[in-house]
Amino acid sequence: MFSKSLSPKLFILLVCLFVSAALAEDAIPVTHWEFQAVNQDGSSAFANDANSPFQVVLEGILLNNPEDWLSPEPDSTPGPWQMGGEWEMFIQGEGEDMAGTACWMGQNYGNGPGEDNYTQQQWLDEISRLNRDPQSGWVFHAGDRVRVTGTYLFYAGKLNINENHRTEPLFDFKVELVKPAVGLPRPESVTISELKNPDNSEKFDSTRMTGCERYQCRLVRLEGVTIDDPENWGNDSTITVSDDSGLSFPVHLALGSGISRQECPSGTIDVVGVLNQKGPGYPPDPTKGYYIIVMDYDGNGKVLGAARNPRGNLSGDINSDYVVDLQDVAEIAAGWLETRSGLYQE
């Protein structure tokens, strides 16, 4: 079937591509609500289903520009659990699909749970592939309606789309554009008392009718809070907010450039961000570790969040695909001619 001159590496690559295509055809659509089901101990109810497919298909609204959350800059520094570049997007379901899912990828799997690492160029190629629609070339922005197809693993409290810590093409997941710039979902209003018990412990409800699990990987608006530790203000740092109930909640300030340019807001504010989970300890406790991610801040002084989510990577890389080329010029030209939709859906 194959030529004798075909190298073993090329043969393996072709086999992986063939198997990956076959598996993608078998991937079944699921809702985020089905996908994120948990048991009473916080473990995944979906992953424990013996009939679960190897790949799933999920649709929803992209909540963030990936580079605003985790640094994608390649770093091949050896060391235990040093992932180097990381990439993650959050996708929220629509309508009655009241849940969301994170899609994560790291550069140096071999430093932790895997065996292989991406080289710097391989990593940049992977990011470029995932940051744009494979058919139209559209560069994804927060507020796009997308479809993701991929494998998955449970980690620290939620089921994630990822590469199973493998670099082979067989484990690549893909993101496709369904409709551009439809707008972010309107943040769901929530108070700290809906997320915390009277003793300030996190509320965990496996039915997801109440508590933190109900809002996991969704855009929320935490109302009527003040920042307790403004001295911690800055990119990639965590602050604590509290309200009149005496309860508090952690908020992680991500990498958006507005956070570094603007001063910490004072007084009573609202916080708009993605409610995420990373269970503490090893093995992680899947019933704890909830916090809100604020991707960026526009300095309005009333709401800790951003009215818009511009991309921002290397100088000249307008479309954030990690290549400076004519596509960047086209993106600038499109900006002159196009007015993007508002922040939230009507």
Contacts in CASP RR format, 6 or more apart in sequence:
PFRMAT RR
TARGET T0000
AUTHOR 0000-0000-0000
METHOD contacts of the structure
MODEL  1
MFSKSLSPKLFILLVCLFVSAALAEDAIPVTHWEFQAVNQDGSSAFANDA
NSPFQVVLEGILLNNPEDWLSPEPDSTPGPWQMGGEWEMFIQGEGEDMAG
TACWMGQNYGNGPGEDNYTQQQWLDEISRLNRDPQSGWVFHAGDRVRVTG
TYLFYAGKLNINENHRTEPLFDFKVELVKPAVGLPRPESVTISELKNPDN
SEKFDSTRMTGCERYQCRLVRLEGVTIDDPENWGNDSTITVSDDSGLSFP
VHLALGSGISRQECPSGTIDVVGVLNQKGPGYPPDPTKGYYIIVMDYDGN
GKVLGAARNPRGNLSGDINSDYVVDLQDVAEIAAGWLETRSGLYQE
2 11 0 8 1.000
2 14 0 8 1.000
12 168 0 8 1.000
13 169 0 8 1.000
16 168 0 8 1.000
16 169 0 8 1.000
16 170 0 8 1.000
17 169 0 8 1.000
17 170 0 8 1.000
19 170 0 8 1.000
20 169 0 8 1.000
20 170 0 8 1.000
20 171 0 8 1.000
20 172 0 8 1.000
23 54 0 8 1.000
23 55 0 8 1.000
23 170 0 8 1.000
24 55 0 8 1.000
24 149 0 8 1.000
24 150 0 8 1.000
24 174 0 8 1.000
26 53 0 8 1.000
26 54 0 8 1.000
26 55 0 8 1.000
27 53 0 8 1.000
27 54 0 8 1.000
27 55 0 8 1.000
27 56 0 8 1.000
27 57 0 8 1.000
27 149 0 8 1.000
27 150 0 8 1.000
28 53 0 8 1.000
28 56 0 8 1.000
28 57 0 8 1.000
29 56 0 8 1.000
29 57 0 8 1.000
29 58 0 8 1.000
29 59 0 8 1.000
30 46 0 8 1.000
30 56 0 8 1.000
30 57 0 8 1.000
30 58 0 8 1.000
31 58 0 8 1.000
31 93 0 8 1.000
31 97 0 8 1.000
31 99 0 8 1.000
32 58 0 8 1.000
32 60 0 8 1.000
32 91 0 8 1.000
32 92 0 8 1.000
32 93 0 8 1.000
32 97 0 8 1.000
32 98 0 8 1.000
32 99 0 8 1.000
32 100 0 8 1.000
32 101 0 8 1.000
32 217 0 8 1.000
33 96 0 8 1.000
33 97 0 8 1.000
33 98 0 8 1.000
33 99 0 8 1.000
33 208 0 8 1.000
34 46 0 8 1.000
35 46 0 8 1.000
35 56 0 8 1.000
35 58 0 8 1.000
35 99 0 8 1.000
35 101 0 8 1.000
35 152 0 8 1.000
35 159 0 8 1.000
36 46 0 8 1.000
36 99 0 8 1.000
36 100 0 8 1.000
36 101 0 8 1.000
36 158 0 8 1.000
36 159 0 8 1.000
36 208 0 8 1.000
36 216 0 8 1.000
36 217 0 8 1.000
37 44 0 8 1.000
37 45 0 8 1.000
37 46 0 8 1.000
38 44 0 8 1.000
38 45 0 8 1.000
38 157 0 8 1.000
38 206 0 8 1.000
38 208 0 8 1.000
38 213 0 8 1.000
38 286 0 8 1.000
39 45 0 8 1.000
39 48 0 8 1.000
39 206 0 8 1.000
40 206 0 8 1.000
41 286 0 8 1.000
41 287 0 8 1.000
42 157 0 8 1.000
42 204 0 8 1.000
42 206 0 8 1.000
42 286 0 8 1.000
42 287 0 8 1.000
43 154 0 8 1.000
43 286 0 8 1.000
44 154 0 8 1.000
44 157 0 8 1.000
44 158 0 8 1.000
44 159 0 8 1.000
46 52 0 8 1.000
46 159 0 8 1.000
47 152 0 8 1.000
47 153 0 8 1.000
47 154 0 8 1.000
47 159 0 8 1.000
54 151 0 8 1.000
55 149 0 8 1.000
55 150 0 8 1.000
55 151 0 8 1.000
56 149 0 8 1.000
56 150 0 8 1.000
56 152 0 8 1.000
56 161 0 8 1.000
57 147 0 8 1.000
57 148 0 8 1.000
57 149 0 8 1.000
57 150 0 8 1.000
58 91 0 8 1.000
58 93 0 8 1.000
58 101 0 8 1.000
58 147 0 8 1.000
58 148 0 8 1.000
58 161 0 8 1.000
59 91 0 8 1.000
59 93 0 8 1.000
59 94 0 8 1.000
59 145 0 8 1.000
59 146 0 8 1.000
59 147 0 8 1.000
59 148 0 8 1.000
59 178 0 8 1.000
60 91 0 8 1.000
60 92 0 8 1.000
60 93 0 8 1.000
60 94 0 8 1.000
60 97 0 8 1.000
60 145 0 8 1.000
60 146 0 8 1.000
60 147 0 8 1.000
60 178 0 8 1.000
61 91 0 8 1.000
61 92 0 8 1.000
61 93 0 8 1.000
61 94 0 8 1.000
61 143 0 8 1.000
61 144 0 8 1.000
61 145 0 8 1.000
61 146 0 8 1.000
61 182 0 8 1.000
61 183 0 8 1.000
61 184 0 8 1.000
61 185 0 8 1.000
62 89 0 8 1.000
62 90 0 8 1.000
62 91 0 8 1.000
62 140 0 8 1.000
62 141 0 8 1.000
62 142 0 8 1.000
62 143 0 8 1.000
62 144 0 8 1.000
62 145 0 8 1.000
62 146 0 8 1.000
63 89 0 8 1.000
63 90 0 8 1.000
63 91 0 8 1.000
63 92 0 8 1.000
63 142 0 8 1.000
63 143 0 8 1.000
63 184 0 8 1.000
63 185 0 8 1.000
63 219 0 8 1.000
63 274 0 8 1.000
64 89 0 8 1.000
64 90 0 8 1.000
64 142 0 8 1.000
64 274 0 8 1.000
64 293 0 8 1.000
64 295 0 8 1.000
64 309 0 8 1.000
65 140 0 8 1.000
65 141 0 8 1.000
65 142 0 8 1.000
65 295 0 8 1.000
65 309 0 8 1.000
65 310 0 8 1.000
65 311 0 8 1.000
65 312 0 8 1.000
65 320 0 8 1.000
66 72 0 8 1.000
66 87 0 8 1.000
66 88 0 8 1.000
66 89 0 8 1.000
66 130 0 8 1.000
66 131 0 8 1.000
67 87 0 8 1.000
67 255 0 8 1.000
67 311 0 8 1.000
67 312 0 8 1.000
67 313 0 8 1.000
67 320 0 8 1.000
68 254 0 8 1.000
68 255 0 8 1.000
68 256 0 8 1.000
68 295 0 8 1.000
68 296 0 8 1.000
68 309 0 8 1.000
69 88 0 8 1.000
69 89 0 8 1.000
69 254 0 8 1.000
69 255 0 8 1.000
69 293 0 8 1.000
69 295 0 8 1.000
70 85 0 8 1.000
70 86 0 8 1.000
70 87 0 8 1.000
70 88 0 8 1.000
70 255 0 8 1.000
71 85 0 8 1.000
71 86 0 8 1.000
71 255 0 8 1.000
72 85 0 8 1.000
72 86 0 8 1.000
72 87 0 8 1.000
72 127 0 8 1.000
72 313 0 8 1.000
72 322 0 8 1.000
73 84 0 8 1.000
73 85 0 8 1.000
74 84 0 8 1.000
74 85 0 8 1.000
74 107 0 8 1.000
74 118 0 8 1.000
74 120 0 8 1.000
74 123 0 8 1.000
74 124 0 8 1.000
75 82 0 8 1.000
75 84 0 8 1.000
75 85 0 8 1.000
75 107 0 8 1.000
75 108 0 8 1.000
76 84 0 8 1.000
76 107 0 8 1.000
76 108 0 8 1.000
76 117 0 8 1.000
76 119 0 8 1.000
76 120 0 8 1.000
77 84 0 8 1.000
78 111 0 8 1.000
79 111 0 8 1.000
80 111 0 8 1.000
80 112 0 8 1.000
81 111 0 8 1.000
81 112 0 8 1.000
82 108 0 8 1.000
82 111 0 8 1.000
83 106 0 8 1.000
83 107 0 8 1.000
83 108 0 8 1.000
83 109 0 8 1.000
83 111 0 8 1.000
83 112 0 8 1.000
84 106 0 8 1.000
84 107 0 8 1.000
84 108 0 8 1.000
85 106 0 8 1.000
85 107 0 8 1.000
85 108 0 8 1.000
85 123 0 8 1.000
86 104 0 8 1.000
86 105 0 8 1.000
86 106 0 8 1.000
86 107 0 8 1.000
87 104 0 8 1.000
87 105 0 8 1.000
87 106 0 8 1.000
87 126 0 8 1.000
87 127 0 8 1.000
87 130 0 8 1.000
88 102 0 8 1.000
88 103 0 8 1.000
88 104 0 8 1.000
88 105 0 8 1.000
89 102 0 8 1.000
89 103 0 8 1.000
89 140 0 8 1.000
89 175 0 8 1.000
90 100 0 8 1.000
90 101 0 8 1.000
90 102 0 8 1.000
90 103 0 8 1.000
90 217 0 8 1.000
90 274 0 8 1.000
90 276 0 8 1.000
91 100 0 8 1.000
91 101 0 8 1.000
91 102 0 8 1.000
91 103 0 8 1.000
91 146 0 8 1.000
91 148 0 8 1.000
91 217 0 8 1.000
92 99 0 8 1.000
92 100 0 8 1.000
92 185 0 8 1.000
92 217 0 8 1.000
92 218 0 8 1.000
92 219 0 8 1.000
93 99 0 8 1.000
93 100 0 8 1.000
93 185 0 8 1.000
94 145 0 8 1.000
94 185 0 8 1.000
98 208 0 8 1.000
98 214 0 8 1.000
98 218 0 8 1.000
99 208 0 8 1.000
99 216 0 8 1.000
99 217 0 8 1.000
99 218 0 8 1.000
100 216 0 8 1.000
100 217 0 8 1.000
100 218 0 8 1.000
101 148 0 8 1.000
101 158 0 8 1.000
101 159 0 8 1.000
101 160 0 8 1.000
101 161 0 8 1.000
101 217 0 8 1.000
102 158 0 8 1.000
102 160 0 8 1.000
102 161 0 8 1.000
102 217 0 8 1.000
102 276 0 8 1.000
103 148 0 8 1.000
103 160 0 8 1.000
103 161 0 8 1.000
103 162 0 8 1.000
103 173 0 8 1.000
103 175 0 8 1.000
104 160 0 8 1.000
104 161 0 8 1.000
104 162 0 8 1.000
105 126 0 8 1.000
105 130 0 8 1.000
105 162 0 8 1.000
105 163 0 8 1.000
105 173 0 8 1.000
106 118 0 8 1.000
106 123 0 8 1.000
106 163 0 8 1.000
107 117 0 8 1.000
107 118 0 8 1.000
107 123 0 8 1.000
108 117 0 8 1.000
108 118 0 8 1.000
109 115 0 8 1.000
109 116 0 8 1.000
109 117 0 8 1.000
109 163 0 8 1.000
109 165 0 8 1.000
109 166 0 8 1.000
109 167 0 8 1.000
110 116 0 8 1.000
110 117 0 8 1.000
110 165 0 8 1.000
111 117 0 8 1.000
112 165 0 8 1.000
113 165 0 8 1.000
114 165 0 8 1.000
114 166 0 8 1.000
115 166 0 8 1.000
116 166 0 8 1.000
116 167 0 8 1.000
116 168 0 8 1.000
117 167 0 8 1.000
118 126 0 8 1.000
118 167 0 8 1.000
122 167 0 8 1.000
124 322 0 8 1.000
126 172 0 8 1.000
127 321 0 8 1.000
127 322 0 8 1.000
128 321 0 8 1.000
128 322 0 8 1.000
128 323 0 8 1.000
129 172 0 8 1.000
129 174 0 8 1.000
130 173 0 8 1.000
130 174 0 8 1.000
130 175 0 8 1.000
131 139 0 8 1.000
131 140 0 8 1.000
131 320 0 8 1.000
131 321 0 8 1.000
131 322 0 8 1.000
132 138 0 8 1.000
132 139 0 8 1.000
132 140 0 8 1.000
132 319 0 8 1.000
132 321 0 8 1.000
133 140 0 8 1.000
133 175 0 8 1.000
133 176 0 8 1.000
133 177 0 8 1.000
134 174 0 8 1.000
134 176 0 8 1.000
135 176 0 8 1.000
135 177 0 8 1.000
136 177 0 8 1.000
138 144 0 8 1.000
138 177 0 8 1.000
138 180 0 8 1.000
139 311 0 8 1.000
139 319 0 8 1.000
139 320 0 8 1.000
139 321 0 8 1.000
139 331 0 8 1.000
140 146 0 8 1.000
140 175 0 8 1.000
140 177 0 8 1.000
141 180 0 8 1.000
141 181 0 8 1.000
141 309 0 8 1.000
141 311 0 8 1.000
142 184 0 8 1.000
142 295 0 8 1.000
142 309 0 8 1.000
143 181 0 8 1.000
143 182 0 8 1.000
143 183 0 8 1.000
143 184 0 8 1.000
143 309 0 8 1.000
144 177 0 8 1.000
144 178 0 8 1.000
144 179 0 8 1.000
144 180 0 8 1.000
144 181 0 8 1.000
144 182 0 8 1.000
145 177 0 8 1.000
145 178 0 8 1.000
145 179 0 8 1.000
145 180 0 8 1.000
145 182 0 8 1.000
146 175 0 8 1.000
146 176 0 8 1.000
146 177 0 8 1.000
146 178 0 8 1.000
147 175 0 8 1.000
147 176 0 8 1.000
147 177 0 8 1.000
147 178 0 8 1.000
148 161 0 8 1.000
148 173 0 8 1.000
148 174 0 8 1.000
148 175 0 8 1.000
148 176 0 8 1.000
149 173 0 8 1.000
149 174 0 8 1.000
149 176 0 8 1.000
150 161 0 8 1.000
150 172 0 8 1.000
150 173 0 8 1.000
150 174 0 8 1.000
151 161 0 8 1.000
151 162 0 8 1.000
151 163 0 8 1.000
151 164 0 8 1.000
151 171 0 8 1.000
151 173 0 8 1.000
152 159 0 8 1.000
152 160 0 8 1.000
152 161 0 8 1.000
152 162 0 8 1.000
153 159 0 8 1.000
153 160 0 8 1.000
153 162 0 8 1.000
153 164 0 8 1.000
153 165 0 8 1.000
154 160 0 8 1.000
154 286 0 8 1.000
155 284 0 8 1.000
156 277 0 8 1.000
156 278 0 8 1.000
156 279 0 8 1.000
156 284 0 8 1.000
156 286 0 8 1.000
156 289 0 8 1.000
157 277 0 8 1.000
157 278 0 8 1.000
157 279 0 8 1.000
157 284 0 8 1.000
157 286 0 8 1.000
157 287 0 8 1.000
158 216 0 8 1.000
158 217 0 8 1.000
158 277 0 8 1.000
158 286 0 8 1.000
161 173 0 8 1.000
162 173 0 8 1.000
163 171 0 8 1.000
163 172 0 8 1.000
163 173 0 8 1.000
164 171 0 8 1.000
181 340 0 8 1.000
181 341 0 8 1.000
182 341 0 8 1.000
182 345 0 8 1.000
183 341 0 8 1.000
183 342 0 8 1.000
183 343 0 8 1.000
183 344 0 8 1.000
183 345 0 8 1.000
184 219 0 8 1.000
184 343 0 8 1.000
184 344 0 8 1.000
184 345 0 8 1.000
185 218 0 8 1.000
185 219 0 8 1.000
185 344 0 8 1.000
185 345 0 8 1.000
186 219 0 8 1.000
186 344 0 8 1.000
186 345 0 8 1.000
187 219 0 8 1.000
187 220 0 8 1.000
187 221 0 8 1.000
187 272 0 8 1.000
187 273 0 8 1.000
187 344 0 8 1.000
188 215 0 8 1.000
188 218 0 8 1.000
188 219 0 8 1.000
188 220 0 8 1.000
188 221 0 8 1.000
189 220 0 8 1.000
189 221 0 8 1.000
189 223 0 8 1.000
190 215 0 8 1.000
190 220 0 8 1.000
190 221 0 8 1.000
190 222 0 8 1.000
190 223 0 8 1.000
191 222 0 8 1.000
191 223 0 8 1.000
191 224 0 8 1.000
191 243 0 8 1.000
191 245 0 8 1.000
192 222 0 8 1.000
192 225 0 8 1.000
192 241 0 8 1.000
192 242 0 8 1.000
192 243 0 8 1.000
192 245 0 8 1.000
192 247 0 8 1.000
192 248 0 8 1.000
192 249 0 8 1.000
193 243 0 8 1.000
193 245 0 8 1.000
193 247 0 8 1.000
194 203 0 8 1.000
194 210 0 8 1.000
194 211 0 8 1.000
195 202 0 8 1.000
195 203 0 8 1.000
195 211 0 8 1.000
195 212 0 8 1.000
195 215 0 8 1.000
195 249 0 8 1.000
195 290 0 8 1.000
196 202 0 8 1.000
196 203 0 8 1.000
196 247 0 8 1.000
196 248 0 8 1.000
196 249 0 8 1.000
197 203 0 8 1.000
198 247 0 8 1.000
200 246 0 8 1.000
200 247 0 8 1.000
200 248 0 8 1.000
202 212 0 8 1.000
202 287 0 8 1.000
202 288 0 8 1.000
202 289 0 8 1.000
202 290 0 8 1.000
203 210 0 8 1.000
203 211 0 8 1.000
203 212 0 8 1.000
204 211 0 8 1.000
204 212 0 8 1.000
204 213 0 8 1.000
204 287 0 8 1.000
204 288 0 8 1.000
205 211 0 8 1.000
205 213 0 8 1.000
205 214 0 8 1.000
206 213 0 8 1.000
208 214 0 8 1.000
208 216 0 8 1.000
212 275 0 8 1.000
212 277 0 8 1.000
212 290 0 8 1.000
215 275 0 8 1.000
216 275 0 8 1.000
216 276 0 8 1.000
216 277 0 8 1.000
216 290 0 8 1.000
217 274 0 8 1.000
217 275 0 8 1.000
217 276 0 8 1.000
218 274 0 8 1.000
218 275 0 8 1.000
219 272 0 8 1.000
219 273 0 8 1.000
219 274 0 8 1.000
220 272 0 8 1.000
220 273 0 8 1.000
220 274 0 8 1.000
220 275 0 8 1.000
220 292 0 8 1.000
221 270 0 8 1.000
221 271 0 8 1.000
221 272 0 8 1.000
221 273 0 8 1.000
221 303 0 8 1.000
222 241 0 8 1.000
222 249 0 8 1.000
222 251 0 8 1.000
222 270 0 8 1.000
222 271 0 8 1.000
222 272 0 8 1.000
222 292 0 8 1.000
223 270 0 8 1.000
224 243 0 8 1.000
224 268 0 8 1.000
224 269 0 8 1.000
224 270 0 8 1.000
225 241 0 8 1.000
225 242 0 8 1.000
225 243 0 8 1.000
225 249 0 8 1.000
225 268 0 8 1.000
225 269 0 8 1.000
225 270 0 8 1.000
225 271 0 8 1.000
226 241 0 8 1.000
226 242 0 8 1.000
226 243 0 8 1.000
226 266 0 8 1.000
226 267 0 8 1.000
226 268 0 8 1.000
226 269 0 8 1.000
227 233 0 8 1.000
227 239 0 8 1.000
227 240 0 8 1.000
227 241 0 8 1.000
227 264 0 8 1.000
227 265 0 8 1.000
227 266 0 8 1.000
227 267 0 8 1.000
227 269 0 8 1.000
227 304 0 8 1.000
228 239 0 8 1.000
228 240 0 8 1.000
228 241 0 8 1.000
228 242 0 8 1.000
228 248 0 8 1.000
229 239 0 8 1.000
229 240 0 8 1.000
230 239 0 8 1.000
230 264 0 8 1.000
230 266 0 8 1.000
232 238 0 8 1.000
232 239 0 8 1.000
233 239 0 8 1.000
233 253 0 8 1.000
233 259 0 8 1.000
233 263 0 8 1.000
233 264 0 8 1.000
234 253 0 8 1.000
234 259 0 8 1.000
234 260 0 8 1.000
235 253 0 8 1.000
235 254 0 8 1.000
235 255 0 8 1.000
235 256 0 8 1.000
235 259 0 8 1.000
235 260 0 8 1.000
236 252 0 8 1.000
236 253 0 8 1.000
236 254 0 8 1.000
236 255 0 8 1.000
237 252 0 8 1.000
237 253 0 8 1.000
238 250 0 8 1.000
238 251 0 8 1.000
238 252 0 8 1.000
238 253 0 8 1.000
238 291 0 8 1.000
239 250 0 8 1.000
239 251 0 8 1.000
239 253 0 8 1.000
239 264 0 8 1.000
240 248 0 8 1.000
240 249 0 8 1.000
240 250 0 8 1.000
240 251 0 8 1.000
241 248 0 8 1.000
241 249 0 8 1.000
241 251 0 8 1.000
241 271 0 8 1.000
242 248 0 8 1.000
242 249 0 8 1.000
249 291 0 8 1.000
249 292 0 8 1.000
250 291 0 8 1.000
250 292 0 8 1.000
251 271 0 8 1.000
251 291 0 8 1.000
251 292 0 8 1.000
251 293 0 8 1.000
251 294 0 8 1.000
251 304 0 8 1.000
252 276 0 8 1.000
252 291 0 8 1.000
252 292 0 8 1.000
252 293 0 8 1.000
252 294 0 8 1.000
253 259 0 8 1.000
253 294 0 8 1.000
253 297 0 8 1.000
254 293 0 8 1.000
254 294 0 8 1.000
254 295 0 8 1.000
254 296 0 8 1.000
255 295 0 8 1.000
256 295 0 8 1.000
256 296 0 8 1.000
256 297 0 8 1.000
256 306 0 8 1.000
257 296 0 8 1.000
257 312 0 8 1.000
258 296 0 8 1.000
258 297 0 8 1.000
258 298 0 8 1.000
258 299 0 8 1.000
258 306 0 8 1.000
259 294 0 8 1.000
259 296 0 8 1.000
259 297 0 8 1.000
262 297 0 8 1.000
262 298 0 8 1.000
262 299 0 8 1.000
263 299 0 8 1.000
265 297 0 8 1.000
265 299 0 8 1.000
265 301 0 8 1.000
265 302 0 8 1.000
265 304 0 8 1.000
269 301 0 8 1.000
269 302 0 8 1.000
269 303 0 8 1.000
269 304 0 8 1.000
270 302 0 8 1.000
270 303 0 8 1.000
270 304 0 8 1.000
271 292 0 8 1.000
271 294 0 8 1.000
271 303 0 8 1.000
271 304 0 8 1.000
271 305 0 8 1.000
272 294 0 8 1.000
272 303 0 8 1.000
272 304 0 8 1.000
272 305 0 8 1.000
273 292 0 8 1.000
273 293 0 8 1.000
273 294 0 8 1.000
273 295 0 8 1.000
273 305 0 8 1.000
274 292 0 8 1.000
274 293 0 8 1.000
274 295 0 8 1.000
275 290 0 8 1.000
275 291 0 8 1.000
275 292 0 8 1.000
275 293 0 8 1.000
276 290 0 8 1.000
276 291 0 8 1.000
276 292 0 8 1.000
276 293 0 8 1.000
277 286 0 8 1.000
277 289 0 8 1.000
277 290 0 8 1.000
277 291 0 8 1.000
278 284 0 8 1.000
278 289 0 8 1.000
278 291 0 8 1.000
279 285 0 8 1.000
279 286 0 8 1.000
279 288 0 8 1.000
279 289 0 8 1.000
280 288 0 8 1.000
280 289 0 8 1.000
294 304 0 8 1.000
294 305 0 8 1.000
295 305 0 8 1.000
295 306 0 8 1.000
295 309 0 8 1.000
296 305 0 8 1.000
296 306 0 8 1.000
296 309 0 8 1.000
297 304 0 8 1.000
297 305 0 8 1.000
297 306 0 8 1.000
298 305 0 8 1.000
298 306 0 8 1.000
298 307 0 8 1.000
298 308 0 8 1.000
300 307 0 8 1.000
307 343 0 8 1.000
308 340 0 8 1.000
308 343 0 8 1.000
311 318 0 8 1.000
311 319 0 8 1.000
311 320 0 8 1.000
312 320 0 8 1.000
313 320 0 8 1.000
313 322 0 8 1.000
314 322 0 8 1.000
314 324 0 8 1.000
316 324 0 8 1.000
316 328 0 8 1.000
317 323 0 8 1.000
317 324 0 8 1.000
317 328 0 8 1.000
318 328 0 8 1.000
318 329 0 8 1.000
318 331 0 8 1.000
318 332 0 8 1.000
319 327 0 8 1.000
319 328 0 8 1.000
319 331 0 8 1.000
321 327 0 8 1.000
END
